[in-house]
Amino acid sequence: MNAKIVEDLVRADIEGALVSVEGAGANYNITVVSDLFDGMRAVKKQQTVYSALKESIASGDIHAVNIRTFTPEEWSQRAEREEGEEGLEG
């Protein structure tokens, strides 16, 4: 298992999502941005991503995941906040 395969699994299950995966072996940090998450509670968002990975988790190919989920609006607001924070640091 590698990050590209994990990314492909999530993208195949959550159509149109922006997906970033970091990690190797059996441990991954996954960030997913999708309109699908609009109106979902945090737990449901996590379950949606886990669903794409359930076979790989069950087989042991994936042991640990850290999942961050955002709607496009949340992602945009996060990026704007980070840009503002960078300006304050300099």
C-alpha positions in Angstrom: 0.0 0.0 0.0 1.2 3.5 -0.7 -0.2 7.0 -0.6 -1.2 7.1 -4.2 -3.3 3.9 -3.9 -5.0 5.3 -0.8 -5.7 8.6 -2.6 -7.2 6.6 -5.6 -9.4 4.6 -3.3 -10.9 7.8 -1.7 -11.3 9.5 -5.1 -13.1 6.5 -6.5 -15.6 6.5 -3.6 -16.0 10.3 -3.2 -16.5 11.6 -6.7 -15.1 15.0 -7.4 -13.2 15.3 -4.1 -9.9 16.9 -3.7 -7.8 14.4 -1.9 -4.3 14.7 -0.3 -2.6 11.7 1.3 0.7 11.6 3.2 2.3 8.7 4.7 3.6 5.2 3.9 3.3 1.6 4.9 0.1 1.3 6.9 -0.2 4.8 8.4 -1.7 7.8 6.5 -2.8 11.4 7.0 -5.7 12.0 4.6 -7.3 15.4 3.8 -10.5 15.4 1.8 -12.4 18.4 0.4 -15.9 17.7 -1.0 -19.3 19.2 -1.5 -20.6 15.9 -0.3 -19.7 16.9 3.3 -22.0 19.9 3.2 -24.5 19.6 6.1 -22.8 16.5 7.5 -21.7 16.1 11.1 -18.0 15.4 11.7 -18.6 11.8 12.5 -20.5 11.2 9.3 -17.7 12.8 7.3 -15.2 10.5 8.9 -17.4 7.5 8.2 -17.7 8.5 4.6 -14.0 8.4 4.1 -13.5 5.3 6.2 -16.1 3.6 3.9 -13.7 4.1 1.0 -11.0 2.4 2.9 -12.8 -0.4 4.8 -11.5 -3.3 2.8 -7.9 -2.1 3.1 -8.4 -1.5 6.9 -9.9 -4.9 7.3 -7.1 -6.6 5.4 -4.5 -4.8 7.5 -3.0 -2.9 4.5 -4.0 0.2 6.3 -3.5 0.3 10.1 -3.9 3.9 11.1 -5.4 7.0 9.4 -5.8 10.6 10.5 -8.7 12.0 8.5 -9.4 15.7 8.0 -12.5 16.6 6.1 -13.7 20.0 4.7 -16.4 21.4 2.5 -15.0 23.7 -0.3 -16.2 26.7 1.8 -14.5 25.4 4.9 -11.3 24.8 3.0 -11.4 28.2 1.4 -11.9 29.9 4.9 -9.0 27.8 6.3 -6.7 28.9 3.5 -7.6 32.6 4.0 -7.0 32.2 7.8 -3.6 30.7 7.2 -2.6 33.4 4.7 -3.6 36.0 7.4 -1.6 34.2 10.0 1.5 34.1 7.8 1.3 37.8 7.3 1.3 38.4 11.0 4.4 36.2 11.6 6.7 38.2 9.3 
